[in-house]
Amino acid sequence: MTLEATVSIGWVNTVIAAAQRLSVDEGTLLTTARIPEAAGTRERWPIDDITRLWHAAERCTGDPGFGLKVGAEFTPMSISGVGFALQSAATLREAIVMVQRFQRLISDGGRFQILAGHSATWLVYHPRQGKLAFSPHQIEAVLAAVVGFASWVTGTRMQPSRVQFSQPRLGPLAGYRSVFNCPVEFEQAFSGVLVDNAILDQPLPQADPELAQVHERYTTARLAALSIKSASVPELRRWLAARIGPALPRRADVAEALGISERTLARRLREQQQTFDALLDDVRREKALQAVADTTTTLPEIAEALGFAETSTFYRAFRRWTGSPPVRWRKVMLR
């Protein structure tokens, strides 16, 4: 995982391309979403940016089936290396397990859960949104992409047993039936696709064990590289700054968010000439300087907001950071 959810540019481009096919140009879409055109050069987007893109596409196209169209047109080419690895899997079930492993290379704005039954298996999607609430079109696109990918990789149109959404219906029911080719229900306990086990376990026509190993090694290396990048000091600093409060974030919290051990986190920070305690202390210092400069907040309130058990402890830390107590520092700043 990453500390903050992000999405690959491949998935972003899939959304933009779908809007263009509905006569909405990229410039208009980005302007409506309040995203600079230079964002197109980034390898990954913060999840809130693509959420803004989805909401903009919803407004610009006026199409209640936009999410379904995005998902239905999804192909392995949309996710490059991951897609090639999935195509080489022995079965559709194996491909889905690989999606679980490599999901964050596409987007860590959600995860798939496999609920296996005697005759059929649920593929449940759990979204991981940021500060902005997901557009319901995002959820519809993901489930439509599951069915579209399965049809692509098996060479036949996939027919799930059932599809359901936790959200209300957006467009005509006929549009859902056209995409999913099965009964679709809404406002259910979860969003997911129910697939017969016989379909999941049928050998895929492009299965190639040797090629699958090559793609898996490549994809695993990409995932490892992304994990290392996710433990960068700038990202950790932003994450800590957003979570410092009366209860301070712990080293274990960061390691759990990244899906790594505390020892691995310490090693990656050490490689960047940093430690967790020093980084946390520096972030608290920056927030303290900003807060003390604001005369509308009392010093005891600042101490509590920064996780200090006692105001006197905050005073000592502030003197260590600046060489003077916070009262004197505030007076100097007001001159």
C-alpha positions as CSV (number, residue, x, y, z in Angstrom):
1,M,0.0,0.0,0.0
2,T,0.9,3.7,-0.1
3,L,0.4,6.2,2.6
4,E,-1.9,8.2,0.3
5,A,-4.0,6.4,-2.4
6,T,-2.8,7.1,-6.0
7,V,-3.7,5.8,-9.4
8,S,-1.7,5.0,-12.5
9,I,-1.7,7.3,-15.5
10,G,-2.9,4.3,-17.6
11,W,-6.3,4.3,-15.7
12,V,-6.4,8.1,-15.9
13,N,-6.0,8.0,-19.7
14,T,-8.8,5.4,-20.0
15,V,-11.2,7.9,-18.4
16,I,-10.0,10.8,-20.6
17,A,-10.3,8.6,-23.8
18,A,-13.8,7.6,-22.9
19,A,-14.8,11.3,-22.5
20,Q,-13.2,12.1,-25.8
21,R,-15.3,9.5,-27.5
22,L,-18.3,11.4,-26.2
23,S,-17.0,14.6,-27.8
24,V,-15.5,16.1,-24.6
25,D,-11.9,17.2,-25.3
26,E,-9.2,16.7,-22.7
27,G,-8.6,20.4,-22.1
28,T,-12.2,21.0,-21.2
29,L,-12.3,18.0,-19.0
30,L,-9.1,19.0,-17.1
31,T,-10.3,22.6,-16.8
32,T,-13.7,21.5,-15.4
33,A,-11.8,19.3,-12.9
34,R,-9.5,22.1,-11.9
35,I,-6.5,20.0,-12.8
36,P,-3.5,21.6,-14.8
37,E,-2.7,20.1,-18.2
38,A,0.8,19.4,-17.0
39,A,-0.6,16.7,-14.7
40,G,-0.7,14.5,-17.8
41,T,3.1,14.0,-17.5
42,R,2.9,12.4,-14.0
43,E,3.2,8.7,-13.7
44,R,0.6,8.6,-10.9
45,W,-2.2,10.8,-9.7
46,P,-3.5,11.4,-6.2
47,I,-6.8,9.6,-5.8
48,D,-8.7,12.9,-5.2
49,D,-7.4,14.2,-8.5
50,I,-8.9,11.4,-10.5
51,T,-12.1,11.7,-8.4
52,R,-12.3,15.3,-9.6
53,L,-11.8,14.0,-13.1
54,W,-14.6,11.6,-12.8
55,H,-17.0,14.2,-11.4
56,A,-16.0,16.5,-14.3
57,A,-16.6,13.8,-16.9
58,E,-20.0,13.2,-15.3
59,R,-20.9,16.9,-15.7
60,C,-19.4,17.4,-19.2
61,T,-20.8,14.2,-20.8
62,G,-24.2,14.3,-19.0
63,D,-24.1,10.5,-19.6
64,P,-25.5,8.4,-16.8
65,G,-23.7,5.4,-18.3
66,F,-20.3,7.0,-18.5
67,G,-18.7,4.7,-15.8
68,L,-20.1,1.6,-17.6
69,K,-18.6,2.8,-20.9
70,V,-15.2,3.3,-19.3
71,G,-15.2,-0.1,-17.8
72,A,-16.5,-1.9,-20.8
73,E,-13.8,-0.5,-23.0
74,F,-11.0,-1.6,-20.5
75,T,-8.3,-3.9,-21.9
76,P,-5.1,-5.3,-20.5
77,M,-3.3,-2.6,-22.6
78,S,-4.8,0.0,-20.2
79,I,-2.5,-1.3,-17.5
80,S,0.6,-2.3,-19.5
81,G,2.9,-4.6,-17.6
82,V,0.2,-5.8,-15.2
83,G,-2.1,-6.6,-18.1
84,F,0.5,-8.7,-19.9
85,A,1.1,-10.7,-16.7
86,L,-2.6,-11.3,-16.3
87,Q,-3.0,-12.5,-19.9
88,S,-0.4,-15.2,-19.3
89,A,-2.1,-16.6,-16.2
90,A,-3.3,-20.3,-16.3
91,T,-6.9,-19.5,-15.3
92,L,-9.1,-16.5,-14.6
93,R,-9.0,-17.2,-10.9
94,E,-5.2,-17.1,-11.0
95,A,-5.4,-13.8,-12.9
96,I,-7.7,-12.3,-10.2
97,V,-5.3,-13.4,-7.5
98,M,-2.6,-11.6,-9.4
99,V,-4.8,-8.5,-9.5
100,Q,-4.9,-8.6,-5.7
101,R,-1.1,-8.8,-5.6
102,F,-0.4,-6.1,-8.1
103,Q,-3.5,-3.9,-7.6
104,R,-1.6,-0.8,-6.5
105,L,0.3,-0.6,-9.7
106,I,-3.0,0.1,-11.4
107,S,-4.6,2.0,-8.4
108,D,-4.5,1.7,-4.7
109,G,-7.8,3.5,-4.5
110,G,-9.5,0.2,-3.8
111,R,-9.0,-3.6,-3.3
112,F,-10.6,-6.8,-4.4
113,Q,-11.8,-9.5,-2.0
114,I,-12.4,-13.1,-3.1
115,L,-15.3,-14.8,-1.4
116,A,-15.3,-18.4,-2.7
117,G,-18.4,-20.5,-2.5
118,H,-19.3,-24.1,-3.5
119,S,-20.4,-23.3,-7.0
120,A,-19.6,-19.6,-7.5
121,T,-17.3,-16.9,-6.2
122,W,-17.9,-13.3,-5.3
123,L,-15.3,-10.7,-6.4
124,V,-16.0,-7.9,-4.0
125,Y,-14.6,-4.4,-4.6
126,H,-13.8,-2.2,-1.6
127,P,-13.1,1.4,-2.6
128,R,-10.4,3.4,-0.8
129,Q,-11.3,7.0,-1.4
130,G,-9.4,10.1,-0.3
131,K,-10.9,13.3,1.2
132,L,-13.4,13.5,-1.7
133,A,-16.3,11.0,-2.0
134,F,-15.9,8.7,-5.0
135,S,-18.2,9.4,-8.0
136,P,-20.5,6.4,-8.2
137,H,-19.3,6.1,-11.8
138,Q,-15.9,5.1,-10.5
139,I,-17.4,2.0,-8.8
140,E,-19.5,1.1,-11.9
141,A,-16.4,1.4,-14.1
142,V,-14.4,-1.0,-11.9
143,L,-17.0,-3.8,-12.0
144,A,-17.6,-3.3,-15.7
145,A,-13.8,-3.5,-16.2
146,V,-13.7,-6.8,-14.3
147,V,-16.3,-8.3,-16.8
148,G,-14.6,-6.6,-19.8
149,F,-11.2,-7.9,-18.8
150,A,-12.5,-11.4,-18.2
151,S,-14.2,-11.4,-21.7
152,W,-10.9,-10.2,-23.3
153,V,-8.7,-12.7,-21.6
154,T,-11.0,-15.7,-22.1
155,G,-11.9,-14.9,-25.7
156,T,-15.6,-15.2,-25.0
157,R,-18.2,-12.8,-23.6
158,M,-18.2,-13.4,-19.9
159,Q,-21.6,-13.9,-18.2
160,P,-21.6,-13.4,-14.4
161,S,-24.3,-15.0,-12.4
162,R,-25.1,-11.7,-10.7
163,V,-23.7,-8.2,-10.3
164,Q,-24.7,-5.9,-7.4
165,F,-23.8,-2.4,-6.2
166,S,-24.0,-0.8,-2.8
167,Q,-25.1,2.4,-4.5
168,P,-28.4,3.4,-6.2
169,R,-28.9,2.9,-10.0
170,L,-27.6,5.8,-12.1
171,G,-29.1,5.1,-15.5
172,P,-31.6,2.8,-17.3
173,L,-31.5,-0.8,-16.2
174,A,-31.0,-1.9,-19.9
175,G,-27.6,-0.2,-19.9
176,Y,-26.4,-2.4,-17.0
177,R,-27.8,-5.6,-18.5
178,S,-26.1,-4.8,-21.8
179,V,-22.7,-4.5,-20.1
180,F,-23.0,-7.3,-17.5
181,N,-25.3,-9.7,-19.4
182,C,-26.9,-10.8,-16.1
183,P,-29.3,-9.6,-13.4
184,V,-28.0,-6.4,-11.6
185,E,-29.2,-5.3,-8.2
186,F,-28.6,-2.0,-6.4
187,E,-28.4,-0.6,-2.8
188,Q,-27.0,-3.9,-1.6
189,A,-24.5,-4.7,1.2
190,F,-21.5,-4.5,-1.1
191,S,-20.4,-4.0,-4.7
192,G,-19.3,-7.1,-6.5
193,V,-19.5,-9.7,-9.3
194,L,-20.6,-13.3,-8.8
195,V,-18.9,-15.7,-11.2
196,D,-19.4,-19.5,-11.6
197,N,-16.3,-21.4,-10.4
198,A,-16.3,-23.3,-13.7
199,I,-15.6,-20.0,-15.5
200,L,-13.0,-19.0,-13.0
201,D,-11.1,-22.3,-13.2
202,Q,-11.3,-22.9,-17.0
203,P,-7.8,-22.8,-18.6
204,L,-7.1,-19.6,-20.5
205,P,-6.3,-19.8,-24.2
206,Q,-3.2,-17.6,-23.8
207,A,-1.8,-19.3,-20.7
208,D,2.0,-19.5,-20.9
209,P,3.8,-20.6,-17.7
210,E,7.2,-19.4,-18.9
211,L,6.0,-16.1,-20.1
212,A,3.9,-15.7,-16.9
213,Q,7.0,-16.1,-14.8
214,V,8.8,-13.4,-16.9
215,H,5.9,-11.0,-16.5
216,E,5.5,-11.8,-12.8
217,R,9.2,-11.1,-12.1
218,Y,9.0,-7.8,-14.0
219,T,5.7,-6.7,-12.3
220,T,7.1,-7.7,-8.8
221,A,10.1,-5.5,-9.4
222,R,7.9,-2.6,-10.4
223,L,5.8,-3.1,-7.2
224,A,9.0,-3.2,-5.1
225,A,10.2,0.0,-6.7
226,L,6.9,1.7,-6.0
227,S,6.9,0.6,-2.4
228,I,10.4,2.1,-1.9
229,K,9.2,5.3,-3.4
230,S,6.2,5.3,-1.1
231,A,8.5,5.4,1.9
232,S,10.1,8.7,0.8
233,V,10.7,11.4,3.3
234,P,8.6,14.0,1.6
235,E,5.6,11.6,1.4
236,L,6.1,10.6,5.1
237,R,6.3,14.2,6.1
238,R,3.0,15.1,4.4
239,W,1.3,12.0,5.9
240,L,2.5,12.9,9.4
241,A,1.6,16.5,9.1
242,A,-2.0,15.5,8.2
243,R,-2.3,13.2,11.2
244,I,-0.5,14.9,14.1
245,G,-3.0,15.6,16.9
246,P,-3.6,14.9,20.5
247,A,-2.8,11.3,19.7
248,L,0.5,11.2,17.8
249,P,1.0,8.8,14.8
250,R,3.3,6.0,15.7
251,R,6.0,4.2,13.8
252,A,3.8,1.1,13.7
253,D,1.0,3.1,12.1
254,V,3.2,4.2,9.2
255,A,4.6,0.7,8.7
256,E,1.1,-0.8,8.7
257,A,-0.1,1.9,6.2
258,L,2.7,1.0,3.9
259,G,2.3,-2.8,4.4
260,I,5.9,-3.2,5.5
261,S,7.6,-4.1,8.8
262,E,8.9,-1.4,11.2
263,R,12.4,-2.7,10.6
264,T,12.0,-2.2,6.9
265,L,10.6,1.3,7.4
266,A,13.6,2.1,9.6
267,R,16.0,0.9,7.0
268,R,14.4,2.9,4.2
269,L,14.5,6.0,6.3
270,R,18.1,5.3,7.2
271,E,18.9,5.1,3.5
272,Q,17.6,8.7,3.3
273,Q,19.6,9.8,6.3
274,Q,16.5,10.1,8.4
275,T,14.8,8.4,11.4
276,F,11.1,8.3,12.3
277,D,11.6,10.1,15.6
278,A,13.6,12.9,14.0
279,L,11.1,13.3,11.2
280,L,8.1,13.4,13.6
281,D,9.9,15.9,15.7
282,D,10.6,18.1,12.7
283,V,7.0,18.0,11.5
284,R,5.8,18.9,15.0
285,R,8.3,21.8,15.0
286,E,6.9,23.2,11.7
287,K,3.3,22.9,12.9
288,A,4.3,24.5,16.3
289,L,5.9,27.6,14.6
290,Q,2.8,28.1,12.4
291,A,0.4,27.7,15.4
292,V,2.3,30.0,17.8
293,A,2.3,32.7,15.1
294,D,-1.5,32.6,15.2
295,T,-2.5,34.6,18.2
296,T,-6.1,33.3,18.1
297,T,-4.9,30.0,19.6
298,T,-3.7,29.7,23.2
299,L,-0.4,28.0,24.0
300,P,-2.1,25.2,26.1
301,E,-4.4,24.5,23.1
302,I,-1.4,24.3,20.8
303,A,0.3,21.9,23.1
304,E,-2.7,19.6,23.2
305,A,-3.2,19.8,19.4
306,L,0.4,18.7,18.9
307,G,0.2,15.7,21.2
308,F,2.0,17.1,24.3
309,A,0.8,15.6,27.5
310,E,1.7,18.8,29.5
311,T,2.1,22.4,28.5
312,S,5.4,22.5,30.2
313,T,6.7,19.7,28.0
314,F,5.6,21.8,24.9
315,Y,7.5,24.8,26.3
316,R,10.7,22.8,26.7
317,A,10.4,21.4,23.2
318,F,9.8,24.8,21.7
319,R,12.8,26.2,23.5
320,R,14.9,23.4,22.1
321,W,13.6,24.1,18.5
322,T,13.9,27.9,18.6
323,G,16.2,28.9,21.5
324,S,13.4,30.8,23.2
325,P,10.1,30.1,24.9
326,P,6.9,30.3,22.9
327,V,5.6,33.4,24.7
328,R,8.7,35.4,23.8
329,W,8.8,34.0,20.2
330,R,5.2,35.0,19.7
331,K,5.9,38.6,20.9
332,V,8.9,38.8,18.5
333,M,6.7,37.7,15.6
334,L,4.1,40.3,16.4
335,R,6.5,43.3,16.2
